Amino acid sequence: MRHSTRYFRSREVVSSILLLAVTSGVAEGPVWPVSPPLPIGLHAVPVAVACPISLTASHRHRLKKMAYGHKTPHQARMRAHIVLHAAMGHSNARIVRETGLHVDTVRTWRGRFAEEGVAGLADRRRSGRPTSFTALQTTQVKALACHLPAQTGTPLARWSCPELAREAMARGITTFVSSSTVRRWLAQDAIKPWQHRSWIFITDPDFRPKAERVLNLYARTFDGVALGVDEYVISADEKTSIQARCRCHPTLAPGQARAMRVNHTYGRGGSLAYLAAYDVHRAKVFGRTEPRTGIDPFMNLVTQVMNQEPYASAKRVFWIVDNGSSHRGQKAADRLATAFPNAVMVHTPVHASWLNQVEIYFSVVQRKVVTPNDFTDLAQVGDRLRAFEDRYNATAQPFQWKFTTSDLDDLLARLDRHTTDHREKSSVALAA
């Protein structure tokens, strides 16, 4: 303490002498600055030089996306800003002033980028706390989630994460596990036992030849022969039970930060059926409304289409239909051929209405015309449907149908593999 006091006093004396010499004009030649050199025996501390940063075009583009991306985490954004400032030649002190970060933070990420590039801006791996569960316990819980609850004797239709946690503790897999931990384990393998999807197995023995015939017609071939210019493909079906629901209060139009509002309560005004025939390659729709579905309403639709050109004088008009009661089986095909000799009925396989392109049009009608349902009476429903037909036909383009016979073979091969893998389990279940 005595040595440091003597040093500062001597420094003040020397500075005063120099200042007096400069002001009086006595001193000539080089003069010491205000801060004199350190006394003999004391070494100057070297000043750390900031790492120079130079960026390539790709690195600059990537860092700008990190720095200004809306979904970029805050830490990654700040690190990118540090590097971008450093690439402009800014000192660490200036970066601190402009970003508000600590100088150690700026120095750290500037140095890591200089050594490792963009990869150096990521967090380094940390050991973390020891795991509370073994890999075997995690695997056992995942395996339990992949079994139906009924197979384990649990009176549940589907597993939930809390139920799985309780079941794991009841089975002695672990003494305690939280539902959030189970949810995290299942998320690692995208296992979601609380969800379910319905499906139907193929029961039609002639599924492939029937489906292939429909797909070939979409590709303008029939029985291996290309269709002529005077041959057409029609996809037809019925959309049943379109109700006229009159809302008890008027529908409110959308506004600023407000969706359209439709009153929940309504009065019923009856229902009708909408029959439509869709020209697959010309993208033209012919529709009509009927009080109900049946053979006569369907034949009315056929008559409406076949009595106008170019279908009346066409060589052949193929009608693709599903197996609904209005046009099911060989009797329906004979009835169509008797009424119109140039009409050929082609059925989709059983439970394969998704092969019928008119279903796509019906989905458009459901989204754009029927939902939300707010009609005063059935006449308004019919008027709206006919007006939409005119609007649709004015701008419609053929559907980009991409499901081909090759895709059909791949689908059937997957189903065969599934059947082979589960045949033994199915046999056991049937025996039980």
CORCORCOR-V881593 format. One record per backbone hydrogen bond with DSSP energy under -0.5 kcal/mol. NH is the residue of the N-H (numbers start at 1). CO is the residue of the C=O. E is the energy in kcal/mol with one decimal. If there is no record, write none. Layout:
nh->{NH & NH}
co->{CO & CO}
e->{E & E}
This chain:
nh->{5 & 6 & 7 & 8 & 9 & 10 & 11 & 12 & 13 & 14 & 15 & 16 & 17 & 18 & 19 & 20 & 21 & 22 & 23 & 24 & 25 & 26 & 27 & 36 & 42 & 53 & 60 & 61 & 62 & 63 & 64 & 65 & 66 & 67 & 68 & 69 & 72 & 77 & 78 & 79 & 80 & 81 & 82 & 83 & 84 & 85 & 86 & 87 & 88 & 88 & 89 & 90 & 95 & 96 & 97 & 98 & 99 & 100 & 106 & 107 & 108 & 109 & 110 & 111 & 112 & 113 & 114 & 115 & 116 & 117 & 119 & 120 & 121 & 122 & 138 & 139 & 140 & 141 & 142 & 143 & 144 & 145 & 146 & 147 & 151 & 152 & 152 & 153 & 154 & 156 & 164 & 165 & 166 & 167 & 168 & 169 & 170 & 171 & 172 & 173 & 174 & 182 & 183 & 184 & 185 & 186 & 187 & 188 & 188 & 189 & 189 & 190 & 191 & 192 & 195 & 205 & 207 & 210 & 211 & 212 & 213 & 214 & 215 & 216 & 217 & 218 & 219 & 220 & 221 & 222 & 225 & 227 & 231 & 232 & 234 & 235 & 236 & 236 & 237 & 239 & 240 & 242 & 243 & 244 & 245 & 246 & 246 & 247 & 248 & 252 & 255 & 258 & 261 & 262 & 267 & 269 & 269 & 272 & 273 & 274 & 275 & 275 & 276 & 277 & 278 & 279 & 279 & 280 & 280 & 283 & 284 & 286 & 288 & 290 & 298 & 299 & 300 & 301 & 302 & 303 & 304 & 305 & 306 & 307 & 308 & 311 & 312 & 314 & 315 & 316 & 317 & 318 & 319 & 320 & 320 & 321 & 321 & 327 & 328 & 332 & 333 & 334 & 335 & 336 & 337 & 338 & 339 & 340 & 343 & 344 & 346 & 348 & 352 & 355 & 356 & 357 & 359 & 360 & 361 & 362 & 363 & 364 & 365 & 366 & 367 & 368 & 369 & 370 & 371 & 374 & 375 & 381 & 382 & 383 & 384 & 385 & 386 & 387 & 388 & 389 & 390 & 391 & 392 & 393 & 394 & 395 & 395 & 396 & 401 & 402 & 404 & 408 & 409 & 410 & 411 & 412 & 413 & 414 & 415 & 416 & 417 & 418 & 419 & 420 & 421 & 422 & 423 & 423 & 426 & 427 & 428 & 429 & 430 & 431 & 432}
co->{1 & 2 & 3 & 4 & 5 & 6 & 7 & 8 & 9 & 10 & 11 & 12 & 13 & 14 & 15 & 16 & 17 & 18 & 19 & 20 & 21 & 21 & 21 & 34 & 39 & 86 & 56 & 57 & 58 & 59 & 60 & 61 & 62 & 63 & 64 & 65 & 69 & 73 & 74 & 75 & 76 & 77 & 78 & 79 & 80 & 81 & 82 & 83 & 84 & 85 & 86 & 85 & 91 & 92 & 93 & 94 & 95 & 96 & 102 & 103 & 104 & 105 & 106 & 107 & 108 & 109 & 110 & 111 & 112 & 113 & 116 & 117 & 118 & 119 & 134 & 135 & 136 & 137 & 138 & 139 & 140 & 141 & 142 & 144 & 148 & 148 & 149 & 150 & 149 & 154 & 160 & 161 & 162 & 163 & 164 & 165 & 166 & 167 & 169 & 168 & 168 & 178 & 179 & 180 & 181 & 182 & 183 & 184 & 185 & 185 & 186 & 187 & 186 & 190 & 192 & 203 & 204 & 206 & 207 & 208 & 209 & 210 & 211 & 212 & 213 & 214 & 215 & 217 & 216 & 225 & 222 & 220 & 228 & 316 & 318 & 278 & 234 & 320 & 276 & 274 & 238 & 272 & 241 & 270 & 243 & 244 & 267 & 245 & 265 & 261 & 258 & 255 & 252 & 260 & 246 & 244 & 270 & 242 & 290 & 239 & 273 & 288 & 237 & 286 & 235 & 277 & 284 & 233 & 278 & 279 & 279 & 277 & 275 & 273 & 294 & 295 & 296 & 297 & 298 & 299 & 300 & 301 & 302 & 303 & 305 & 308 & 308 & 311 & 230 & 230 & 342 & 232 & 344 & 234 & 318 & 319 & 346 & 324 & 325 & 328 & 329 & 330 & 331 & 332 & 333 & 334 & 335 & 336 & 340 & 317 & 319 & 321 & 349 & 352 & 353 & 355 & 356 & 357 & 357 & 358 & 359 & 360 & 361 & 362 & 363 & 364 & 365 & 365 & 366 & 372 & 245 & 377 & 378 & 379 & 380 & 381 & 382 & 383 & 384 & 385 & 386 & 387 & 388 & 389 & 390 & 391 & 392 & 392 & 399 & 400 & 402 & 404 & 405 & 406 & 407 & 408 & 409 & 410 & 411 & 412 & 413 & 414 & 415 & 416 & 417 & 418 & 419 & 420 & 422 & 423 & 424 & 425 & 426 & 427 & 428}
e->{-1.8 & -2.1 & -1.9 & -2.2 & -2.1 & -2.3 & -2.0 & -1.9 & -2.0 & -2.4 & -2.0 & -2.0 & -2.2 & -2.3 & -2.3 & -2.2 & -2.2 & -2.4 & -2.2 & -1.8 & -0.9 & -1.1 & -1.3 & -0.7 & -1.8 & -0.5 & -2.5 & -2.2 & -2.4 & -2.7 & -2.1 & -1.8 & -1.8 & -2.5 & -2.1 & -1.1 & -0.8 & -2.2 & -2.4 & -2.1 & -2.0 & -2.1 & -2.0 & -1.9 & -2.4 & -2.5 & -2.4 & -2.3 & -0.9 & -0.7 & -1.8 & -1.7 & -2.2 & -2.3 & -1.8 & -2.1 & -2.3 & -2.1 & -2.1 & -2.7 & -2.3 & -2.1 & -1.9 & -2.0 & -2.3 & -1.8 & -1.8 & -1.6 & -3.2 & -2.0 & -0.6 & -1.1 & -1.8 & -1.2 & -1.9 & -2.3 & -2.3 & -2.0 & -2.0 & -2.5 & -2.0 & -1.9 & -1.1 & -1.4 & -1.2 & -0.6 & -1.2 & -0.9 & -2.2 & -2.5 & -2.6 & -2.3 & -2.3 & -2.5 & -2.6 & -1.8 & -2.3 & -2.1 & -0.7 & -2.1 & -0.8 & -1.9 & -2.4 & -2.0 & -2.2 & -2.4 & -1.9 & -1.1 & -0.5 & -0.6 & -0.8 & -0.7 & -2.5 & -0.6 & -1.6 & -0.6 & -1.4 & -2.0 & -2.7 & -3.0 & -1.8 & -1.7 & -2.5 & -2.5 & -1.7 & -1.8 & -1.4 & -1.7 & -2.4 & -2.7 & -1.5 & -2.3 & -1.4 & -2.0 & -3.9 & -2.8 & -0.5 & -2.3 & -1.8 & -3.2 & -0.6 & -3.1 & -0.8 & -2.6 & -0.9 & -0.6 & -2.8 & -0.7 & -2.0 & -2.3 & -1.8 & -1.9 & -1.8 & -0.5 & -2.7 & -2.2 & -0.5 & -1.6 & -3.1 & -2.8 & -0.6 & -2.8 & -2.1 & -2.9 & -3.3 & -0.5 & -3.0 & -2.1 & -0.8 & -1.7 & -0.7 & -2.6 & -2.2 & -2.5 & -1.8 & -2.5 & -2.0 & -1.6 & -2.2 & -2.7 & -2.1 & -1.8 & -3.1 & -1.5 & -1.5 & -0.8 & -1.5 & -0.7 & -2.1 & -0.9 & -2.6 & -2.9 & -3.4 & -3.7 & -0.7 & -0.6 & -2.3 & -1.4 & -0.5 & -0.8 & -1.2 & -2.8 & -2.5 & -2.1 & -2.4 & -2.4 & -1.8 & -2.6 & -2.2 & -2.6 & -3.2 & -2.2 & -1.2 & -1.8 & -2.1 & -0.7 & -1.7 & -1.3 & -1.1 & -2.3 & -1.8 & -1.6 & -2.3 & -2.4 & -1.9 & -2.4 & -2.3 & -2.0 & -1.8 & -0.6 & -1.8 & -1.2 & -2.4 & -2.4 & -2.3 & -2.2 & -2.3 & -2.3 & -2.1 & -1.9 & -1.8 & -1.9 & -3.0 & -2.9 & -1.1 & -0.6 & -1.0 & -1.5 & -1.8 & -0.6 & -0.8 & -1.9 & -2.2 & -2.0 & -2.4 & -2.4 & -2.1 & -2.1 & -2.2 & -2.2 & -2.2 & -2.4 & -2.5 & -2.5 & -2.4 & -1.7 & -0.7 & -0.5 & -2.4 & -2.2 & -2.0 & -2.4 & -2.4 & -2.1 & -1.9}
